[in-house]
Amino acid sequence: MRLNGVTANNGWNWCRRLPAPDPAVLAEFGQLAFLDGLRAWYRKQTDTPLTNYLLAEIAMVSQNTIESWRTAPGCATHRPLSTRDRVLILFRLARYVENRPIKPRPRGNASAPRWSPAEDQLICLHYPSAGPAGMMERLPGRTANAIALQASRLGIAKPRKKRA
């Protein structure tokens, strides 16, 4: 099946400005297939999952409604998703992704804390005599490799051992 020249199995390339989807073609997609397609497309665009909370916010409905869309058609809690709502959700989600602020990725190892000026001062004072292994006692939570790397960044070299 094709929707405006885009096949249904390729995740619906909604990012490009396609002409408005034909409601008759859009209604042919099963409700679960439509919701799964939305989630797959959103994950591909943003690298984050489309949660029920976010989908409810975009569709302007309650979370209970979102959950009732995913139940089987024979269940008492099932609520059908109209073609009009599908089109609205489709365009609201595309607009949300376009206007979403881009968060910069953290540089380096985000789990390790930044080096404090006090730690840098300790390295300046004691690294030349103690070396990275000796500095591990003074800087708990830092590995010998991390200490050696920070000393290198600060321009401090460990004195070389004299050969006999």
N, CA, C and O of each residue as an XYZ file, in Angstrom:
656
protein
N       0.849     -1.177      0.000
C       0.000      0.000      0.000
C       0.891      1.235      0.000
O       1.930      1.255      0.660
N       0.489      2.261     -0.736
C       1.280      3.483     -0.815
C       0.444      4.654     -0.308
O      -0.762      4.726     -0.546
N       1.109      5.569      0.396
C       0.465      6.780      0.897
C       1.236      7.962      0.350
O       2.347      8.240      0.801
N       0.670      8.653     -0.603
C       1.320      9.808     -1.221
C       2.714      9.459     -1.739
O       3.660     10.227     -1.567
N       2.831      8.291     -2.375
C       4.104      7.900     -2.954
C       5.070      7.279     -1.967
O       6.203      6.977     -2.342
N       4.673      7.074     -0.721
C       5.553      6.479      0.285
C       4.939      5.159      0.705
O       3.759      5.103      1.049
N       5.727      4.098      0.680
C       5.188      2.801      1.054
C       4.945      2.752      2.549
O       5.611      3.439      3.323
N       3.982      1.932      2.948
C       3.579      1.857      4.347
C       4.628      1.192      5.216
O       4.671      1.452      6.419
N       5.473      0.344      4.655
C       6.403     -0.402      5.485
C       7.735      0.303      5.699
O       8.631     -0.286      6.305
N       7.907      1.526      5.235
C       9.191      2.187      5.440
C       9.126      3.242      6.539
O       9.990      4.118      6.588
N       8.140      3.187      7.412
C       8.071      4.101      8.543
C       7.441      5.440      8.209
O       7.537      6.369      9.011
N       6.814      5.571      7.083
C       6.136      6.810      6.678
C       7.058      8.001      6.819
O       7.214      8.533      7.917
N       7.640      8.409      5.783
C       8.586      9.520      5.838
C       7.825     10.829      6.019
O       7.626     11.579      5.064
N       7.400     11.096      7.254
C       6.608     12.289      7.546
C       7.477     13.513      7.730
O       6.966     14.632      7.750
N       8.763     13.331      7.863
C       9.638     14.472      8.119
C       9.602     15.437      6.936
O       9.585     16.654      7.117
N       9.590     14.881      5.723
C       9.472     15.746      4.558
C       8.057     16.305      4.516
O       7.128     15.690      5.040
N       7.894     17.444      3.908
C       6.564     18.040      3.792
C       5.779     17.337      2.701
O       5.834     17.725      1.534
N       5.056     16.311      3.083
C       4.229     15.577      2.134
C       2.876     16.261      2.015
O       2.464     16.984      2.923
N       2.191     16.043      0.922
C       0.816     16.551      0.845
C      -0.024     15.909      1.945
O       0.332     14.851      2.464
N      -1.117     16.534      2.293
C      -1.977     16.000      3.355
C      -2.384     14.580      3.013
O      -2.795     14.313      1.884
N      -2.277     13.650      3.979
C      -2.641     12.265      3.676
C      -4.117     12.125      3.350
O      -4.960     12.820      3.918
N      -4.411     11.245      2.456
C      -5.786     10.969      2.085
C      -6.453     10.236      3.244
O      -5.984      9.161      3.618
N      -7.526     10.767      3.830
C      -8.156     10.116      4.984
C      -8.588      8.683      4.715
O      -8.546      7.851      5.622
N      -9.003      8.374      3.485
C      -9.431      7.008      3.179
C      -8.249      6.042      3.261
O      -8.389      4.930      3.770
N      -7.084      6.466      2.762
C      -5.893      5.620      2.814
C      -5.409      5.503      4.255
O      -5.001      4.427      4.690
N      -5.454      6.604      4.989
C      -5.009      6.611      6.376
C      -5.878      5.702      7.235
O      -5.380      5.072      8.168
N      -7.165      5.628      6.931
C      -8.079      4.787      7.696
C      -7.821      3.308      7.450
O      -8.188      2.472      8.276
N      -7.188      2.969      6.317
C      -6.916      1.567      6.017
C      -5.853      0.991      6.943
O      -5.819     -0.219      7.168
N      -4.996      1.830      7.473
C      -3.995      1.337      8.403
C      -4.701      0.941      9.689
O      -5.574      1.661     10.174
N      -4.325     -0.193     10.233
C      -4.889     -0.605     11.503
C      -4.467      0.363     12.598
O      -3.436      1.026     12.491
N      -5.257      0.437     13.630
C      -4.996      1.388     14.710
C      -3.656      1.100     15.388
O      -2.882      2.021     15.647
N      -3.382     -0.161     15.674
C      -2.108     -0.505     16.310
C      -0.935     -0.264     15.371
O       0.127      0.183     15.806
N      -1.117     -0.557     14.093
C      -0.054     -0.306     13.121
C       0.234      1.188     13.030
O       1.391      1.593     12.914
N      -0.801      1.998     13.081
C      -0.632      3.447     13.044
C       0.151      3.930     14.263
O       1.106      4.694     14.127
N      -0.252      3.485     15.453
C       0.435      3.919     16.683
C       1.869      3.416     16.731
O       2.767      4.143     17.155
N       2.093      2.180     16.301
C       3.454      1.650     16.267
C       4.309      2.406     15.253
O       5.492      2.648     15.490
N       3.707      2.778     14.125
C       4.425      3.582     13.130
C       4.816      4.938     13.684
O       5.922      5.421     13.438
N       3.901      5.562     14.441
C       4.228      6.840     15.078
C       5.418      6.694     16.020
O       6.340      7.510     16.007
N       5.385      5.653     16.830
C       6.464      5.441     17.812
C       7.795      5.158     17.120
O       8.831      5.676     17.538
N       7.777      4.346     16.074
C       9.011      4.029     15.349
C       9.573      5.275     14.669
O      10.779      5.519     14.712
N       8.692      6.067     14.038
C       9.143      7.282     13.375
C       9.719      8.271     14.378
O      10.756      8.881     14.117
N       9.057      8.439     15.527
C       9.530      9.383     16.538
C      10.893      8.952     17.076
O      11.776      9.789     17.266
N      11.071      7.649     17.324
C      12.360      7.166     17.825
C      13.464      7.402     16.795
O      14.591      7.745     17.151
N      13.131      7.214     15.514
C      14.129      7.425     14.461
C      14.522      8.896     14.367
O      15.685      9.210     14.113
N      13.571      9.792     14.569
C      13.848     11.219     14.456
C      14.570     11.789     15.670
O      15.404     12.683     15.532
N      14.255     11.277     16.861
C      14.741     11.921     18.088
C      15.632     11.044     18.957
O      16.210     11.537     19.926
N      15.759      9.773     18.644
C      16.518      8.818     19.466
C      15.962      8.698     20.882
O      16.689      8.312     21.797
N      14.706      9.017     21.071
C      14.038      8.833     22.358
C      12.690      8.166     22.105
O      12.108      8.326     21.032
N      12.195      7.421     23.085
C      10.907      6.763     22.866
C       9.741      7.745     22.966
O       9.814      8.734     23.696
N       8.683      7.469     22.238
C       7.452      8.249     22.331
C       6.618      7.637     23.450
O       5.983      6.600     23.258
N       6.619      8.266     24.599
C       5.904      7.741     25.761
C       4.415      8.045     25.655
O       4.000      8.924     24.900
N       3.623      7.308     26.419
C       2.188      7.586     26.451
C       1.924      9.000     26.960
O       1.000      9.666     26.493
N       2.726      9.458     27.910
C       2.552     10.801     28.458
C       2.741     11.856     27.370
O       1.934     12.778     27.249
N       3.812     11.721     26.577
C       4.078     12.696     25.518
C       3.026     12.602     24.418
O       2.576     13.625     23.902
N       2.636     11.396     24.058
C       1.607     11.238     23.030
C       0.282     11.842     23.489
O      -0.430     12.455     22.694
N      -0.050     11.672     24.769
C      -1.277     12.272     25.302
C      -1.201     13.791     25.258
O      -2.193     14.461     24.971
N      -0.019     14.335     25.545
C       0.156     15.790     25.508
C       0.015     16.315     24.077
O      -0.615     17.349     23.854
N       0.594     15.615     23.120
C       0.528     16.050     21.723
C      -0.883     15.893     21.161
O      -1.368     16.760     20.435
N      -1.540     14.778     21.501
C      -2.892     14.522     20.990
C      -3.964     15.275     21.773
O      -5.127     15.312     21.372
N      -3.560     15.878     22.898
C      -4.473     16.639     23.758
C      -5.605     15.765     24.284
O      -6.773     16.154     24.264
N      -5.232     14.575     24.755
C      -6.182     13.654     25.377
C      -5.543     13.134     26.662
O      -4.379     13.418     26.945
N      -6.314     12.369     27.438
C      -5.784     11.816     28.681
C      -4.942     10.568     28.381
O      -5.030      9.988     27.299
N      -4.130     10.176     29.359
C      -3.334      8.960     29.190
C      -4.226      7.721     29.121
O      -3.886      6.742     28.458
N      -5.355      7.768     29.801
C      -6.292      6.641     29.731
C      -6.788      6.436     28.306
O      -6.970      5.301     27.864
N      -7.003      7.523     27.596
C      -7.440      7.424     26.204
C      -6.353      6.778     25.354
O      -6.640      5.920     24.518
N      -5.109      7.190     25.568
C      -3.984      6.607     24.823
C      -3.924      5.097     25.068
O      -3.747      4.312     24.136
N      -4.074      4.706     26.333
C      -4.017      3.281     26.664
C      -5.206      2.517     26.078
O      -5.076      1.353     25.700
N      -6.361      3.175     26.007
C      -7.537      2.494     25.445
C      -7.414      2.342     23.925
O      -8.060      1.465     23.351
N      -6.607      3.166     23.265
C      -6.377      3.001     21.832
C      -5.609      1.723     21.550
O      -5.768      1.133     20.482
N      -4.770      1.278     22.499
C      -3.923      0.114     22.279
C      -4.589     -1.200     22.684
O      -4.023     -2.265     22.437
N      -5.754     -1.161     23.286
C      -6.421     -2.407     23.667
C      -7.072     -3.042     22.443
O      -7.316     -2.380     21.435
N      -7.344     -4.322     22.552
C      -7.939     -5.056     21.434
C      -9.363     -4.558     21.173
O     -10.064     -4.165     22.106
N      -9.792     -4.574     19.906
C     -11.124     -4.057     19.572
C     -12.276     -4.720     20.305
O     -13.321     -4.088     20.459
N     -12.149     -5.951     20.764
C     -13.245     -6.613     21.454
C     -13.352     -6.258     22.928
O     -14.367     -6.553     23.558
N     -12.327     -5.631     23.488
C     -12.321     -5.309     24.920
C     -13.289     -4.174     25.231
O     -13.598     -3.340     24.380
N     -13.757     -4.170     26.475
C     -14.696     -3.126     26.905
C     -14.012     -1.767     26.967
O     -14.677     -0.742     26.821
N     -12.686     -1.733     27.183
C     -11.975     -0.454     27.307
C     -11.466      0.083     25.975
O     -10.851      1.148     25.933
N     -11.715     -0.642     24.888
C     -11.219     -0.201     23.580
C     -11.926      1.075     23.129
O     -13.143      1.215     23.249
N     -11.126      1.990     22.610
C     -11.679      3.224     22.043
C     -11.093      3.373     20.639
O      -9.873      3.428     20.483
N     -11.942      3.440     19.624
C     -11.420      3.580     18.264
C     -10.808      4.960     18.045
O     -11.245      5.955     18.623
N      -9.793      4.991     17.201
C      -9.095      6.231     16.859
C      -9.615      6.687     15.505
O      -9.388      6.022     14.494
N     -10.305      7.810     15.482
C     -10.916      8.270     14.233
C      -9.849      8.736     13.248
O      -8.723      9.057     13.627
N     -10.229      8.764     11.991
C      -9.315      9.226     10.945
C      -8.938     10.679     11.173
O      -7.788     11.063     10.965
N      -9.896     11.486     11.598
C      -9.622     12.896     11.890
C      -8.557     13.024     12.976
O      -7.637     13.833     12.857
N      -8.686     12.219     14.042
C      -7.701     12.262     15.119
C      -6.332     11.779     14.653
O      -5.305     12.307     15.080
N      -6.318     10.783     13.782
C      -5.039     10.295     13.255
C      -4.313     11.391     12.492
O      -3.111     11.591     12.668
N      -5.047     12.095     11.649
C      -4.435     13.177     10.863
C      -3.941     14.288     11.794
O      -2.838     14.803     11.608
N      -4.739     14.656     12.783
C      -4.324     15.701     13.724
C      -3.074     15.294     14.504
O      -2.147     16.089     14.663
N      -3.056     14.059     14.985
C      -1.896     13.580     15.739
C      -0.666     13.561     14.848
O       0.421     13.952     15.273
N      -0.837     13.109     13.620
C       0.262     13.047     12.670
C       0.912     14.418     12.493
O       2.133     14.541     12.589
N       0.107     15.443     12.237
C       0.661     16.766     11.984
C       1.151     17.439     13.261
O       2.139     18.173     13.225
N       0.485     17.207     14.383
C       0.970     17.780     15.645
C       2.315     17.184     16.035
O       3.198     17.890     16.522
N       2.466     15.886     15.821
C       3.732     15.237     16.162
C       4.853     15.729     15.246
O       5.968     15.967     15.710
N       4.570     15.883     13.962
C       5.589     16.402     13.038
C       5.995     17.821     13.421
O       7.179     18.156     13.383
N       5.032     18.652     13.787
C       5.344     20.021     14.205
C       6.127     20.018     15.517
O       7.034     20.830     15.700
N       5.779     19.101     16.437
C       6.486     19.004     17.714
C       7.955     18.651     17.489
O       8.839     19.223     18.126
N       8.213     17.707     16.582
C       9.593     17.301     16.309
C      10.368     18.441     15.662
O      11.540     18.641     15.982
N       9.741     19.194     14.757
C      10.422     20.314     14.099
C      10.794     21.414     15.087
O      11.868     22.007     14.978
N       9.916     21.691     16.050
C      10.137     22.798     16.984
C      10.826     22.368     18.270
O      11.012     23.180     19.177
N      11.204     21.104     18.355
C      11.830     20.583     19.566
C      13.227     21.166     19.715
O      14.002     21.148     18.759
N      13.566     21.683     20.895
C      14.922     22.224     21.060
C      15.955     21.106     21.016
O      15.728     20.009     21.525
N      17.085     21.404     20.402
C      18.156     20.423     20.291
C      19.045     20.549     21.521
O      19.598     21.615     21.791
N      19.179     19.451     22.264
C      20.016     19.456     23.452
C      21.433     19.062     23.054
O      21.624     18.049     22.381
N      22.424     19.844     23.460
C      23.790     19.464     23.120
C      24.207     18.216     23.893
O      23.844     18.039     25.056
N      24.960     17.371     23.241
C      25.445     16.167     23.901
C      26.568     16.545     24.851
O      27.379     17.415     24.532
N      26.629     15.901     26.022
C      27.705     16.222     26.948
C      29.050     15.799     26.383
O      29.157     14.774     25.709
N      30.063     16.586     26.660
C      31.401     16.279     26.179
C      32.095     15.355     27.157
O      31.926     15.475     28.370
N      32.864     14.445     26.630
C      33.669     13.568     27.469
C      32.824     12.554     28.218
O      31.731     12.186     27.788
N      33.356     12.112     29.348
C      32.682     11.117     30.169
C      31.711     11.840     31.089
O      32.125     12.454     32.073
N      30.440     11.772     30.779
C      29.440     12.527     31.533
C      29.239     11.972     32.931
O      28.708     12.672     33.794
N      29.652     10.721     33.183
C      29.432     10.145     34.502
C      30.492     10.595     35.506
O      30.230     10.598     36.709
N      31.668     10.971     35.045
C      32.733     11.410     35.952
C      32.560     12.902     36.244
O      32.261     13.675     35.334
N      32.745     13.315     37.501
C      32.625     14.739     37.803
C      33.789     15.526     37.210
O      34.872     14.985     36.987
N      33.551     16.784     36.963
C      34.597     17.658     36.431
C      35.692     17.843     37.472
O      35.475     17.647     38.668
N      36.852     18.218     37.000
C      37.979     18.450     37.900
C      37.800     19.805     38.577
O      37.553     20.815     37.918
N      37.927     19.811     39.877
C      37.794     21.063     40.629
C      39.152     21.767     40.678
O      40.184     21.123     40.489
N      39.165     23.076     40.928
C      40.440     23.793     41.062
C      41.297     23.246     42.207
O      42.524     23.259     42.120
N      40.654     22.764     43.282
C      41.414     22.197     44.403
C      42.137     20.923     43.967
O      43.287     20.700     44.347
N      41.465     20.085     43.169
C      42.113     18.865     42.671
C      43.267     19.202     41.744
O      44.323     18.573     41.804
N      43.064     20.214     40.871
C      44.140     20.636     39.978
C      45.346     21.135     40.779
O      46.489     20.873     40.407
N      45.095     21.847     41.866
C      46.177     22.360     42.699
C      46.942     21.210     43.361
O      48.169     21.242     43.446
N      46.206     20.190     43.830
C      46.869     19.015     44.407
C      47.756     18.322     43.380
O      48.863     17.887     43.699
N      47.275     18.224     42.167
C      48.069     17.595     41.115
C      49.329     18.414     40.849
O      50.418     17.857     40.705
N      49.180     19.738     40.784
C      50.348     20.604     40.533
C      51.407     20.435     41.627
O      52.605     20.413     41.344
N      50.954     20.317     42.868
C      51.897     20.247     43.992
C      52.535     18.866     44.145
O      53.744     18.774     44.356
N      51.764     17.812     44.046
C      52.251     16.497     44.440
C      52.498     15.514     43.301
O      53.172     14.506     43.512
N      51.980     15.770     42.107
C      52.134     14.805     41.020
C      53.591     14.562     40.630
O      53.967     13.411     40.407
N      54.438     15.616     40.537
C      55.824     15.340     40.129
C      56.562     14.372     41.061
O      57.408     13.604     40.604
N      56.251     14.403     42.349
C      56.961     13.508     43.271
C      56.222     12.188     43.480
O      56.865     11.146     43.612
N      54.906     12.205     43.514
C      54.147     10.996     43.842
C      53.779     10.174     42.614
O      53.705      8.948     42.707
N      53.550     10.801     41.478
C      53.104     10.069     40.291
C      51.627      9.740     40.389
O      50.989     10.039     41.398
N      51.080      9.128     39.350
C      49.634      8.864     39.340
C      49.190      7.884     40.416
O      48.126      8.067     41.006
N      49.993      6.832     40.690
C      49.594      5.848     41.695
C      49.570      6.470     43.083
O      48.677      6.175     43.878
N      50.535      7.323     43.383
C      50.580      7.972     44.684
C      49.478      9.009     44.857
O      49.065      9.293     45.981
N      49.003      9.572     43.761
C      47.956     10.601     43.831
C      46.576      9.991     44.067
O      45.642     10.695     44.452
N      46.447      8.698     43.840
C      45.142      8.065     44.031
C      44.681      8.141     45.483
O      43.479      8.169     45.748
N      45.625      8.175     46.428
C      45.266      8.311     47.847
C      44.722      9.702     48.144
O      43.794      9.865     48.936
N      45.311     10.697     47.497
C      44.901     12.085     47.745
C      43.628     12.464     46.979
O      42.915     13.392     47.360
N      43.360     11.739     45.907
C      42.177     12.033     45.080
C      41.286     10.785     45.000
O      41.325     10.066     44.002
N      40.491     10.525     46.035
C      39.629      9.332     45.993
C      38.580      9.467     44.889
O      38.053     10.550     44.637
N      38.298      8.354     44.249
C      37.312      8.350     43.170
C      37.912      8.624     41.810
O      37.198      8.598     40.807
N      39.215      8.887     41.749
C      39.897      9.125     40.472
C      40.861      7.980     40.204
O      41.570      7.534     41.106
N      40.885      7.508     38.973
C      41.800      6.428     38.621
C      43.170      6.996     38.288
O      43.317      8.195     38.052
N      44.172      6.124     38.270
C      45.539      6.546     37.940
C      45.587      7.109     36.516
O      46.271      8.100     36.261
N      44.866      6.480     35.599
C      44.845      6.983     34.216
C      44.199      8.358     34.132
O      44.672      9.217     33.388
N      43.117      8.581     34.889
C      42.452      9.886     34.869
C      43.376     10.959     35.438
O      43.424     12.080     34.931
N      44.101     10.612     36.487
C      45.021     11.575     37.106
C      46.162     11.902     36.149
O      46.533     13.067     36.001
N      46.719     10.881     35.499
C      47.801     11.113     34.544
C      47.325     11.965     33.373
O      48.058     12.831     32.896
N      46.112     11.726     32.913
C      45.561     12.513     31.808
C      45.356     13.970     32.216
O      45.664     14.879     31.445
N      44.842     14.196     33.418
C      44.636     15.568     33.886
C      45.970     16.280     34.083
O      46.091     17.468     33.782
N      46.966     15.563     34.585
C      48.296     16.167     34.739
C      48.859     16.546     33.376
O      49.494     17.590     33.231
N      48.627     15.703     32.383
C      49.084     16.017     31.035
C      48.374     17.256     30.496
O      48.996     18.099     29.850
N      47.067     17.366     30.763
C      46.318     18.553     30.330
C      46.838     19.819     31.000
O      46.860     20.892     30.397
N      47.255     19.677     32.251
C      47.782     20.837     32.993
C      49.232     21.137     32.626
O      49.778     22.158     33.047
N      49.856     20.264     31.852
C      51.239     20.484     31.433
C      52.251     20.057     32.490
O      53.380     20.549     32.490
N      51.881     19.173     33.371
C      52.769     18.719     34.421
C      53.286     17.335     34.045
O      52.509     16.419     33.775
N      54.581     17.203     34.031
C      55.187     15.922     33.664
C      55.782     15.284     34.918
O      56.348     15.963     35.776
N      55.641     13.997     34.998
C      56.243     13.248     36.094
C      57.741     13.173     35.809
O      58.137     12.891     34.678
N      58.590     13.423     36.829
C      60.034     13.369     36.556
C      60.469     11.948     36.195
O      59.994     10.967     36.767
N      61.364     11.872     35.251
C      61.834     10.572     34.809
C      62.828     10.007     35.791
O      63.597     10.737     36.417
N      62.803      8.695     35.917
C      63.744      8.032     36.812
C      65.128      8.066     36.183
O      65.294      7.880     34.977
N      66.103      8.307     37.026
C      67.489      8.331     36.534
C      67.984      6.917     36.371
O      67.749      6.054     37.217
N      68.678      6.690     35.266
C      69.214      5.370     35.017
C      70.625      5.301     35.597
O      71.379      6.274     35.574
N      70.943      4.165     36.097
C      72.257      3.992     36.730
C      73.319      3.654     35.748
O      74.477      3.478     36.127
